[in-house]
Amino acid sequence: MKKIEAIIKPFKLDEVKSALAEVGIQGLTVSEVKGFGRQKGHTELYRGSEYTIDFLPKVKIEVVVPDDKCDKVVETILSSAKTGRIGDGKIFIVSIDEVVRIRTGERGEAAI
């Protein structure tokens, strides 16, 4: 199993969520996060003073999938979250050893 973590622009969340539903993803976790990469924040003007916003608002989507669905999910996120501009985000893929559903005690792919 793989855990796919995608950091995307907030306005792309609905599009990504809909695209994932179309490929059969039934559950995911979404968090509001802040950070920066190559984008390095931006400068704004407030009451005549210039200041830098280092941490930009992003959304982190987490989903655990069987190994055979990983590539399809990554491609789906790529195609639906991409704007072609700096700050589109990143996708991280991590191996998961075990999953346990708390309610039933199911383990492995049955618990996803």
BAVO-919114 format. One record per residue (C-alpha): residue number from 1; residue in one letter; x, z, y. Coordinates in nm, 2 decimals, padded with zeros to 4 digits. Layout:
<rec num="NUM" residu="a" x="X" z="Z" y="Y"/>
...
***
This chain:
<rec num="1" residu="m" x="00.00" z="00.00" y="00.00"/>
<rec num="2" residu="k" x="00.10" z="-00.06" y="00.36"/>
<rec num="3" residu="k" x="00.02" z="00.11" y="00.69"/>
<rec num="4" residu="i" x="00.00" z="-00.14" y="00.97"/>
<rec num="5" residu="e" x="00.04" z="00.00" y="01.32"/>
<rec num="6" residu="a" x="-00.03" z="-00.24" y="01.61"/>
<rec num="7" residu="i" x="00.03" z="-00.15" y="01.97"/>
<rec num="8" residu="i" x="-00.18" z="-00.39" y="02.18"/>
<rec num="9" residu="k" x="-00.32" z="-00.44" y="02.53"/>
<rec num="10" residu="p" x="-00.64" z="-00.23" y="02.57"/>
<rec num="11" residu="f" x="-00.86" z="-00.53" y="02.67"/>
<rec num="12" residu="k" x="-00.78" z="-00.70" y="02.34"/>
<rec num="13" residu="l" x="-00.92" z="-00.41" y="02.12"/>
<rec num="14" residu="d" x="-01.27" z="-00.56" y="02.07"/>
<rec num="15" residu="e" x="-01.13" z="-00.90" y="01.98"/>
<rec num="16" residu="v" x="-00.89" z="-00.75" y="01.73"/>
<rec num="17" residu="k" x="-01.15" z="-00.52" y="01.58"/>
<rec num="18" residu="s" x="-01.39" z="-00.81" y="01.53"/>
<rec num="19" residu="a" x="-01.12" z="-01.03" y="01.37"/>
<rec num="20" residu="l" x="-01.02" z="-00.75" y="01.13"/>
<rec num="21" residu="a" x="-01.39" z="-00.70" y="01.03"/>
<rec num="22" residu="e" x="-01.41" z="-01.07" y="00.95"/>
<rec num="23" residu="v" x="-01.12" z="-01.04" y="00.70"/>
<rec num="24" residu="g" x="-01.27" z="-00.74" y="00.53"/>
<rec num="25" residu="i" x="-01.11" z="-00.44" y="00.70"/>
<rec num="26" residu="q" x="-01.37" z="-00.16" y="00.69"/>
<rec num="27" residu="g" x="-01.18" z="00.13" y="00.84"/>
<rec num="28" residu="l" x="-00.92" z="00.18" y="01.11"/>
<rec num="29" residu="t" x="-00.80" z="00.44" y="01.35"/>
<rec num="30" residu="v" x="-00.76" z="00.37" y="01.72"/>
<rec num="31" residu="s" x="-00.56" z="00.58" y="01.97"/>
<rec num="32" residu="e" x="-00.51" z="00.54" y="02.34"/>
<rec num="33" residu="v" x="-00.13" z="00.56" y="02.40"/>
<rec num="34" residu="k" x="00.12" z="00.50" y="02.68"/>
<rec num="35" residu="g" x="00.46" z="00.34" y="02.66"/>
<rec num="36" residu="f" x="00.69" z="00.06" y="02.76"/>
<rec num="37" residu="g" x="00.92" z="-00.19" y="02.61"/>
<rec num="38" residu="r" x="01.08" z="-00.49" y="02.77"/>
<rec num="39" residu="q" x="00.79" z="-00.49" y="03.02"/>
<rec num="40" residu="k" x="00.95" z="-00.18" y="03.18"/>
<rec num="41" residu="g" x="00.63" z="-00.07" y="03.37"/>
<rec num="42" residu="h" x="00.54" z="-00.21" y="03.71"/>
<rec num="43" residu="t" x="00.54" z="-00.11" y="04.08"/>
<rec num="44" residu="e" x="00.23" z="-00.03" y="04.28"/>
<rec num="45" residu="l" x="00.15" z="00.04" y="04.64"/>
<rec num="46" residu="y" x="-00.06" z="00.35" y="04.72"/>
<rec num="47" residu="r" x="-00.13" z="00.46" y="05.08"/>
<rec num="48" residu="g" x="00.17" z="00.27" y="05.21"/>
<rec num="49" residu="s" x="00.41" z="00.41" y="04.95"/>
<rec num="50" residu="e" x="00.56" z="00.22" y="04.66"/>
<rec num="51" residu="y" x="00.59" z="00.39" y="04.33"/>
<rec num="52" residu="t" x="00.67" z="00.28" y="03.97"/>
<rec num="53" residu="i" x="00.44" z="00.33" y="03.68"/>
<rec num="54" residu="d" x="00.68" z="00.36" y="03.38"/>
<rec num="55" residu="f" x="00.43" z="00.42" y="03.10"/>
<rec num="56" residu="l" x="00.17" z="00.15" y="03.07"/>
<rec num="57" residu="p" x="-00.17" z="00.21" y="02.89"/>
<rec num="58" residu="k" x="-00.19" z="00.06" y="02.54"/>
<rec num="59" residu="v" x="-00.40" z="00.10" y="02.23"/>
<rec num="60" residu="k" x="-00.26" z="00.18" y="01.89"/>
<rec num="61" residu="i" x="-00.45" z="00.05" y="01.59"/>
<rec num="62" residu="e" x="-00.37" z="00.20" y="01.24"/>
<rec num="63" residu="v" x="-00.50" z="00.05" y="00.92"/>
<rec num="64" residu="v" x="-00.39" z="00.11" y="00.56"/>
<rec num="65" residu="v" x="-00.43" z="-00.19" y="00.32"/>
<rec num="66" residu="p" x="-00.33" z="-00.29" y="-00.03"/>
<rec num="67" residu="d" x="00.00" z="-00.49" y="-00.04"/>
<rec num="68" residu="d" x="-00.18" z="-00.82" y="-00.11"/>
<rec num="69" residu="k" x="-00.38" z="-00.79" y="00.22"/>
<rec num="70" residu="c" x="-00.09" z="-00.70" y="00.44"/>
<rec num="71" residu="d" x="00.02" z="-01.05" y="00.55"/>
<rec num="72" residu="k" x="-00.34" z="-01.16" y="00.62"/>
<rec num="73" residu="v" x="-00.41" z="-00.85" y="00.83"/>
<rec num="74" residu="v" x="-00.08" z="-00.89" y="01.03"/>
<rec num="75" residu="e" x="-00.16" z="-01.26" y="01.10"/>
<rec num="76" residu="t" x="-00.51" z="-01.16" y="01.21"/>
<rec num="77" residu="i" x="-00.38" z="-00.91" y="01.45"/>
<rec num="78" residu="l" x="-00.12" z="-01.15" y="01.58"/>
<rec num="79" residu="s" x="-00.37" z="-01.43" y="01.65"/>
<rec num="80" residu="s" x="-00.63" z="-01.21" y="01.81"/>
<rec num="81" residu="a" x="-00.41" z="-00.98" y="02.02"/>
<rec num="82" residu="k" x="-00.17" z="-01.25" y="02.16"/>
<rec num="83" residu="t" x="-00.20" z="-01.35" y="02.52"/>
<rec num="84" residu="g" x="00.15" z="-01.51" y="02.54"/>
<rec num="85" residu="r" x="00.26" z="-01.28" y="02.82"/>
<rec num="86" residu="i" x="00.51" z="-01.00" y="02.82"/>
<rec num="87" residu="g" x="00.36" z="-00.67" y="02.70"/>
<rec num="88" residu="d" x="00.14" z="-00.81" y="02.42"/>
<rec num="89" residu="g" x="00.27" z="-00.53" y="02.19"/>
<rec num="90" residu="k" x="00.43" z="-00.48" y="01.85"/>
<rec num="91" residu="i" x="00.32" z="-00.45" y="01.49"/>
<rec num="92" residu="f" x="00.49" z="-00.20" y="01.26"/>
<rec num="93" residu="i" x="00.45" z="-00.21" y="00.88"/>
<rec num="94" residu="v" x="00.53" z="00.10" y="00.68"/>
<rec num="95" residu="s" x="00.51" z="00.16" y="00.30"/>
<rec num="96" residu="i" x="00.26" z="00.42" y="00.19"/>
<rec num="97" residu="d" x="00.32" z="00.61" y="-00.13"/>
<rec num="98" residu="e" x="-00.02" z="00.77" y="-00.18"/>
<rec num="99" residu="v" x="-00.36" z="00.80" y="-00.02"/>
<rec num="100" residu="v" x="-00.61" z="01.07" y="-00.11"/>
<rec num="101" residu="r" x="-00.98" z="01.07" y="00.00"/>
<rec num="102" residu="i" x="-01.05" z="01.43" y="00.10"/>
<rec num="103" residu="r" x="-01.43" z="01.42" y="00.02"/>
<rec num="104" residu="t" x="-01.40" z="01.28" y="-00.34"/>
<rec num="105" residu="g" x="-01.04" z="01.33" y="-00.44"/>
<rec num="106" residu="e" x="-01.00" z="00.96" y="-00.51"/>
<rec num="107" residu="r" x="-00.64" z="00.84" y="-00.50"/>
<rec num="108" residu="g" x="-00.45" z="00.52" y="-00.43"/>
<rec num="109" residu="e" x="-00.63" z="00.20" y="-00.33"/>
<rec num="110" residu="a" x="-00.97" z="00.34" y="-00.43"/>
<rec num="111" residu="a" x="-00.92" z="00.60" y="-00.15"/>
<rec num="112" residu="i" x="-00.86" z="00.34" y="00.12"/>
***
